[in-house]
Amino acid sequence: MSRYKDNYDNISWDRTGYGQSASRSANRASGPYVQGDYAAYECPITGDIIDGKREHAKNLEKHGCRVHEKGEFEDVKKYGRQRHEEAIDRAVDQAVQQMAHEIDW
């Protein structure tokens, strides 16, 4: 290894002759893309540990969930609180109407 360090300045880094273009993308070797497995995480619904893509897919299906599509998560962050508060307001209004109806009888 020390020989490599001592010889580093003498190495020729000329890229000509490795393809039609001297650009980096043209000289890269192409091959299959391999994506690693998902890291283990705790299911927010049950608290179970979910480890890997297969368990992740099964867990989503089990609970009737799905992965957010592109841009959907930003929409949830932007409007989620407002929609949640509107749902609470509707529930309170329904409860008040029901109580008022019961009092009238």
HELIX and SHEET records of a PDB file:
HELIX    1   1 SER A    2  ASN A    7  1                                   6    
HELIX    2   2 TYR A    8  ASN A   10  5                                   3    
HELIX    3   3 ARG A   24  ASN A   27  1                                   4    
HELIX    4   4 LYS A   53  LYS A   62  1                                  10    
HELIX    5   5 GLU A   72  ASP A  104  1                                  33    
SHEET    1   A 2 TYR A  41  GLU A  42  0                                        
SHEET    2   A 2 ILE A  49  ILE A  50 -1                                        
END                                                                             
